[in-house]
Amino acid sequence: MSLNFLFSSKKQSLSPESKKLLDAYTAGAVKEIGNVKKIDAEIKASQYASDFYKSGKAESLTSADVKIAEKQIAKEMKQYGMKERLNYATDARPSKLESLLLKCAVLSVGGLAAAATGNETGLATVAAGFALLTAQTALKLSTFPKTDEQERKIDEYADLKHAQLALKQLKRELKIKEGLERDRRIDEKIDSYKKQVGQLFAAGYGQPSGGLIQAVNLKKQKEGR
C-alpha cells in the first residue's frame, strides 16, 4: 500500500497540482495522527484538517477534488480483510506489552467467571458480566498480528483509515467555504437585479399599479398607438 495515490476516473480526474497537494496532505495526516485510539484519531484528524485549511494551503482545492481522493482510498481498502477491519474496529493496534496484558486478562477474567458460578443469585450476574468481558477481550486478542506480514497489513489499513478521516474533515471545511461563496454570489445577483430595477424605475419605466411597463407597451407608446 502506498499513500501516493493514482487518482483517476473516467468522469473526473485531479490536476497534477491537486494530486500532489492531496498526497502531501494525507501523508502528513497519517504521520500526525500516529498510532492512537479511534476517538483520538478522529480528534486529531479534525484538528489537522482545520489547521491545513486555515494555513491557506487548501485554497486551490474543492470538495469534489477531495471526493475523488476518498474514492481511491475506499478502493485501496478493499484489499484488506476482516482481520484488519476488526483490529481497527476494536482499537487493537497494540504494543507487544499490551498484547501480553490482554492475554493475561483473558485468563484471569475467565478464571474469575468460573469462580463466580455458585448458587447465589448475585453470582450469576457477575458471571455473565465476566463472560462478556472475556468475549470482548478475546475478540480483540484474536485480531493481533501473528506474523510480520499481518502486522504490516494492520498498520497499512490503520493508515488508510486515518487518511480517510482526514479527507472527510477537509471536505467538510471546503464545503463550508463553498456554501458561503455560493450564498455570496446569490446575494450579489439579487443586489444587481434590484439595482437594475431601480434604474428602470428612475428612467420612467415604472407604472402606477406597480411593476415595470412591458417592452411591447413601451414600443406602442413611442409609436403613438
C-alpha positions as CSV (number, residue, x, y, z in Angstrom):
1,M,0.0,0.0,0.0
2,S,1.2,3.5,-0.8
3,L,-0.3,6.8,0.1
4,N,0.9,8.1,-3.2
5,F,-2.5,7.5,-4.8
6,L,-3.1,7.3,-8.5
7,F,-6.2,9.5,-8.8
8,S,-8.1,8.9,-12.0
9,S,-11.6,8.5,-13.2
10,K,-13.4,8.3,-16.5
11,K,-15.6,11.2,-15.4
12,Q,-13.3,13.0,-13.0
13,S,-9.6,13.4,-12.5
14,L,-7.3,15.6,-10.4
15,S,-4.9,18.1,-11.8
16,P,-1.2,17.2,-11.1
17,E,-1.1,20.1,-8.7
18,S,-4.2,18.9,-6.7
19,K,-2.9,15.4,-6.7
20,K,0.5,16.4,-5.3
21,L,-1.2,18.6,-2.7
22,L,-3.6,15.8,-1.5
23,D,-0.7,13.3,-1.5
24,A,1.2,15.5,0.9
25,Y,-1.9,16.2,2.9
26,T,-2.8,12.6,3.5
27,A,0.8,11.6,4.2
28,G,1.1,14.4,6.8
29,A,-2.2,13.4,8.4
30,V,-1.1,9.8,8.8
31,K,2.1,10.9,10.4
32,E,0.3,13.4,12.7
33,I,-2.4,11.0,13.8
34,G,0.0,8.1,14.5
35,N,-0.9,5.0,16.5
36,V,-3.8,6.1,18.6
37,K,-7.3,5.0,19.6
38,K,-10.2,5.7,17.2
39,I,-11.7,8.6,19.2
40,D,-8.3,10.2,19.4
41,A,-7.7,9.7,15.7
42,E,-11.0,11.5,14.9
43,I,-10.0,14.4,17.1
44,K,-6.5,14.6,15.6
45,A,-7.8,14.4,12.0
46,S,-10.3,17.2,12.7
47,Q,-7.6,19.4,14.1
48,Y,-5.2,18.6,11.3
49,A,-7.8,19.4,8.6
50,S,-8.7,22.7,10.4
51,D,-5.0,23.8,10.6
52,F,-4.4,22.8,7.0
53,Y,-7.4,24.8,5.8
54,K,-6.5,27.9,7.9
55,S,-3.0,27.9,6.6
56,G,-4.4,28.6,3.1
57,K,-2.8,25.5,1.5
58,A,-6.3,24.2,0.5
59,E,-7.2,27.4,-1.4
60,S,-6.9,25.7,-4.8
61,L,-8.8,22.5,-3.7
62,T,-12.5,21.8,-4.0
63,S,-14.7,19.3,-2.2
64,A,-15.0,17.5,-5.5
65,D,-11.2,17.0,-5.5
66,V,-11.3,15.5,-2.0
67,K,-14.2,13.2,-3.1
68,I,-12.0,11.7,-5.8
69,A,-9.3,11.1,-3.2
70,E,-11.9,9.4,-0.9
71,K,-13.0,7.1,-3.7
72,Q,-9.4,6.0,-4.2
73,I,-8.9,5.4,-0.5
74,A,-12.0,3.2,-0.4
75,K,-10.7,1.3,-3.4
76,E,-7.4,0.7,-1.7
77,M,-9.1,-0.5,1.5
78,K,-10.9,-3.3,-0.3
79,Q,-7.7,-5.4,-0.5
80,Y,-7.7,-5.8,3.3
81,G,-9.7,-8.5,5.1
82,M,-11.8,-9.0,8.2
83,K,-8.8,-9.3,10.5
84,E,-7.5,-5.8,9.7
85,R,-11.0,-4.3,9.9
86,L,-11.7,-5.9,13.3
87,N,-8.3,-4.9,14.6
88,Y,-9.1,-1.3,13.8
89,A,-12.7,-1.5,14.9
90,T,-11.7,-2.9,18.3
91,D,-8.9,-0.4,18.8
92,A,-6.4,-3.4,18.9
93,R,-3.3,-1.9,17.3
94,P,-1.2,-2.7,20.4
95,S,2.3,-2.9,21.5
96,K,3.7,-6.3,22.5
97,L,3.3,-5.4,26.1
98,E,-0.4,-4.6,25.6
99,S,-0.8,-7.9,23.8
100,L,0.7,-9.8,26.7
101,L,-1.5,-7.9,29.2
102,L,-4.7,-8.7,27.2
103,K,-3.7,-12.4,27.1
104,C,-3.4,-12.3,30.8
105,A,-6.8,-10.6,31.1
106,V,-8.5,-13.4,29.1
107,L,-7.1,-16.0,31.5
108,S,-7.7,-14.1,34.7
109,V,-11.3,-12.9,33.8
110,G,-12.1,-16.4,32.7
111,G,-10.9,-17.8,36.0
112,L,-13.0,-15.2,37.9
113,A,-16.1,-16.0,35.9
114,A,-15.6,-19.7,36.6
115,A,-15.3,-19.0,40.3
116,A,-18.5,-17.0,40.2
117,T,-20.7,-19.9,39.3
118,G,-22.1,-20.6,42.8
119,N,-25.7,-20.9,43.7
120,E,-26.2,-17.3,45.0
121,T,-28.3,-15.1,42.8
122,G,-25.8,-12.3,42.5
123,L,-23.0,-14.5,41.3
124,A,-24.9,-15.4,38.1
125,T,-25.0,-11.7,37.1
126,V,-21.3,-11.4,37.9
127,A,-20.5,-14.5,35.9
128,A,-22.4,-13.1,32.9
129,G,-20.6,-9.8,33.1
130,F,-17.2,-11.6,33.3
131,A,-18.2,-13.8,30.3
132,L,-19.0,-10.7,28.2
133,L,-15.7,-9.0,29.1
134,T,-13.8,-12.2,28.3
135,A,-15.5,-12.4,24.9
136,Q,-14.7,-8.8,24.1
137,T,-11.1,-9.2,25.2
138,A,-10.8,-12.5,23.3
139,L,-12.1,-10.8,20.1
140,K,-9.6,-8.0,20.4
141,L,-6.9,-10.5,21.1
142,S,-7.8,-12.6,18.1
143,T,-7.1,-9.7,15.7
144,F,-3.5,-9.3,16.9
145,P,-0.9,-10.0,14.2
146,K,1.0,-13.3,14.5
147,T,3.5,-12.6,11.7
148,D,5.3,-9.5,10.4
149,E,3.2,-9.6,7.2
150,Q,0.0,-9.4,9.3
151,E,1.4,-6.6,11.3
152,R,2.3,-4.7,8.2
153,K,-1.2,-5.1,6.7
154,I,-2.8,-4.0,10.0
155,D,-0.6,-0.9,10.1
156,E,-1.4,-0.1,6.4
157,Y,-5.1,-0.4,7.0
158,A,-5.0,1.9,10.0
159,D,-3.0,4.4,8.0
160,L,-5.7,4.3,5.3
161,K,-8.5,4.8,7.9
162,H,-6.6,7.8,9.2
163,A,-6.1,9.3,5.8
164,Q,-9.8,8.7,5.1
165,L,-10.7,10.6,8.4
166,A,-8.5,13.5,7.4
167,L,-10.0,13.7,3.9
168,K,-13.5,13.7,5.4
169,Q,-12.7,16.6,7.7
170,L,-11.0,18.5,4.9
171,K,-14.0,18.0,2.6
172,R,-16.2,19.4,5.4
173,E,-14.1,22.5,5.7
174,L,-14.2,23.1,1.9
175,K,-18.0,22.5,1.7
176,I,-18.5,25.2,4.3
177,K,-16.4,27.6,2.3
178,E,-18.1,26.7,-0.9
179,G,-21.5,27.2,0.7
180,L,-20.6,30.7,1.9
181,E,-19.3,31.6,-1.6
182,R,-22.5,30.3,-3.2
183,D,-24.6,32.4,-0.8
184,R,-22.4,35.4,-1.6
185,R,-22.9,35.0,-5.3
186,I,-26.7,34.7,-4.9
187,D,-26.7,37.9,-2.8
188,E,-24.7,39.7,-5.4
189,K,-27.1,38.6,-8.1
190,I,-30.1,39.8,-6.1
191,D,-28.4,43.1,-5.4
192,S,-27.6,43.5,-9.1
193,Y,-31.2,42.8,-10.0
194,K,-32.5,45.3,-7.5
195,K,-30.2,47.9,-8.9
196,Q,-31.3,47.3,-12.4
197,V,-34.9,47.5,-11.4
198,G,-34.2,50.8,-9.6
199,Q,-32.5,52.2,-12.7
200,L,-35.5,51.3,-14.9
201,F,-38.0,53.0,-12.5
202,A,-35.7,56.0,-12.3
203,A,-35.7,56.2,-16.1
204,G,-39.6,56.3,-16.1
205,Y,-40.3,52.7,-17.0
206,G,-42.4,52.2,-13.9
207,Q,-46.3,52.1,-13.8
208,P,-48.8,53.3,-11.2
209,S,-50.1,49.8,-10.5
210,G,-46.6,48.6,-9.7
211,G,-44.0,46.7,-11.6
212,L,-42.4,47.6,-14.9
213,I,-44.1,48.6,-18.1
214,Q,-43.8,45.7,-20.6
215,A,-41.5,46.3,-23.5
216,V,-44.3,45.9,-26.1
217,N,-46.4,48.6,-24.4
218,L,-43.4,51.0,-24.4
219,K,-43.0,50.4,-28.1
220,K,-46.6,51.1,-28.8
221,Q,-46.5,54.3,-26.7
222,K,-43.4,55.5,-28.6
223,E,-45.2,54.8,-31.9
224,G,-48.3,56.8,-30.8
225,R,-50.7,53.8,-30.8
